[in-house]
Structures are given as C-alpha cells and as structure tokens.
Amino acid sequence: MAVSFDSKIATSRPRKASRVIIPVQTQYYALKGLSNLVKVINAIRLKLNRDLRILGLLPTFYDGRTNLARDMLEELRVVGDHHVFNSIIRNTVKLGEAPLAGRPITSYAGSSDAARTYRDLAREVVDLGTA
C-alpha cells in the first residue's frame, strides 16, 4: 500500500511519494546514519523523483528518563535544516505489543499515550501539508 501525504491512501495503483517522514531513534548511531539517508533521498530526488521532499524527522524510541535520549533529541533539532515533529514517539510496552497482536497502536490501545501521540502526528502532517 502506497501512502501519499495529501491525506489519501492509494491502494489500487502505485503512486510515487512526494513527501517522506524519516523516523529517527533518539540514539547516537541513528543520528549518525541520518545524513546518509538524507543523501540517498536527495539522489532519488535528482534522478527519479523531482517532487520528493523530506516532510520532517520523527523522533522515536524516546525515553526522557535518560540523558542520552534528551541530548539526542536536542541534537536532532539542531543538526539540520529539516522540520522535527513536535510529536515524539516514546518507547512504551504497548508499542511493542501492538505488532504482536497484528494491530496498529490506535486500535490495540486507543486511549494510550502512544496512540494519542500518533493521532497528534497525523494532525501535524495534515497541518504541514496545508501550510
């Protein structure tokens, strides 16, 4: 299933993406690898898809109890010229359980903080698309 960020999901025919959300773990090596991924996306834009843009960076696996996660989140915000989403996906047990149950977090634990964060992210994406 291809996802288009114009608030539609294309299910019947493939479409090329125009926007990319990059999930980035709030860990040292994830931030180091981010520059390589951005280079790949830029190469794709130059050679295959001129419309491709990075919509934003999504901090994931965040554990605010650790200095490392807080430092890496701050570094992510400072490191580049890409939007960093305000929605931060925290490391939770429910997020680990949902795939095992074969359900999205919004269905598996709809009232959880994780589900609320993903709904907030969806609103952010829509707002960015209309800005």
C-alpha positions as CSV (number, residue, x, y, z in Angstrom):
1,M,0.0,0.0,0.0
2,A,1.5,3.3,-1.0
3,V,0.9,6.3,1.2
4,S,0.5,9.8,-0.1
5,F,0.7,12.8,2.3
6,D,-2.1,14.6,0.6
7,S,-4.3,12.9,3.3
8,K,-5.2,10.0,1.0
9,I,-4.0,6.4,0.9
10,A,-3.5,5.0,-2.6
11,T,-4.5,1.3,-2.6
12,S,-5.3,0.5,-6.2
13,R,-2.4,1.9,-8.2
14,P,1.1,2.7,-7.3
15,R,2.0,6.4,-6.9
16,K,5.3,8.0,-6.3
17,A,5.7,9.6,-3.0
18,S,6.1,13.4,-2.8
19,R,6.9,13.6,0.9
20,V,9.0,11.4,3.3
21,I,8.8,11.2,7.1
22,I,12.1,9.9,8.5
23,P,11.7,8.1,11.8
24,V,14.9,8.6,13.8
25,Q,15.6,6.7,17.0
26,T,17.0,9.0,19.7
27,Q,20.2,7.1,19.8
28,Y,23.7,8.1,18.7
29,Y,24.1,5.8,15.7
30,A,20.7,6.7,14.3
31,L,21.7,10.3,14.2
32,K,25.0,9.4,12.6
33,G,23.2,7.5,9.9
34,L,20.6,10.2,9.2
35,S,23.0,12.2,7.0
36,N,23.5,9.1,4.8
37,L,19.7,8.6,4.4
38,V,19.3,12.3,3.5
39,K,21.9,11.9,0.8
40,V,20.0,8.9,-0.6
41,I,16.8,10.8,-0.6
42,N,18.5,13.7,-2.4
43,A,19.9,11.3,-5.0
44,I,16.4,9.9,-5.6
45,R,15.1,13.4,-6.0
46,L,17.7,14.3,-8.6
47,K,17.5,11.1,-10.6
48,L,14.0,9.7,-10.2
49,N,11.5,11.9,-8.4
50,R,12.0,15.7,-8.5
51,D,8.9,16.2,-6.3
52,L,10.3,14.2,-3.4
53,R,10.9,16.2,-0.2
54,I,11.5,15.4,3.4
55,L,8.4,16.4,5.3
56,G,10.1,16.0,8.7
57,L,12.1,14.0,11.1
58,L,10.1,11.9,13.6
59,P,11.9,11.2,17.0
60,T,11.2,7.6,18.0
61,F,12.1,5.2,20.9
62,Y,12.4,8.3,23.1
63,D,13.0,7.6,26.8
64,G,13.0,11.0,28.6
65,R,14.5,9.5,31.7
66,T,17.9,9.2,30.1
67,N,20.4,12.0,29.4
68,L,21.3,10.3,26.1
69,A,17.7,10.5,24.7
70,R,17.3,14.1,25.8
71,D,20.7,15.0,24.3
72,M,20.0,13.2,21.0
73,L,16.6,14.9,20.7
74,E,18.2,18.3,21.2
75,E,20.9,17.3,18.6
76,L,18.2,16.2,16.2
77,R,16.6,19.6,16.5
78,V,19.9,21.5,16.0
79,V,21.6,19.3,13.4
80,G,19.9,20.2,10.1
81,D,17.5,22.2,8.1
82,H,14.7,19.7,8.3
83,H,11.5,20.1,10.3
84,V,11.4,18.0,13.5
85,F,7.9,16.9,14.5
86,N,6.6,18.0,17.9
87,S,5.1,14.6,18.3
88,I,7.7,12.4,19.9
89,I,7.2,8.6,19.9
90,R,8.2,7.4,23.3
91,N,9.4,3.9,24.0
92,T,6.4,2.1,25.5
93,V,5.4,-1.5,26.2
94,K,2.1,-1.0,24.3
95,L,4.0,0.0,21.1
96,G,6.0,-3.3,21.4
97,E,2.8,-5.4,22.0
98,A,0.7,-3.9,19.2
99,P,2.6,-5.5,16.2
100,L,2.5,-8.9,18.0
101,A,-1.3,-8.5,18.2
102,G,-1.3,-7.6,14.5
103,R,-3.0,-4.3,15.2
104,P,-2.0,-0.6,15.0
105,I,-1.5,1.1,18.3
106,T,-4.6,3.3,17.7
107,S,-6.7,0.1,17.7
108,Y,-4.7,-2.0,20.2
109,A,-4.5,0.6,22.9
110,G,-6.5,3.5,21.6
111,S,-6.5,5.5,24.8
112,S,-2.8,5.1,25.4
113,D,-0.3,7.9,25.3
114,A,1.3,6.3,22.3
115,A,-2.0,6.2,20.3
116,R,-2.6,9.9,21.2
117,T,0.9,10.8,20.0
118,Y,0.3,9.1,16.6
119,R,-3.0,11.0,16.3
120,D,-1.2,14.2,17.1
121,L,1.4,13.3,14.5
122,A,-1.4,12.8,11.9
123,R,-2.7,16.3,12.7
124,E,0.9,17.7,12.3
125,V,1.3,16.0,8.9
126,V,-2.1,17.4,7.7
127,D,-1.2,20.9,9.0
128,L,2.2,20.8,7.3
129,G,0.5,19.8,4.1
130,T,-1.8,22.7,4.2
131,A,0.8,25.3,5.2
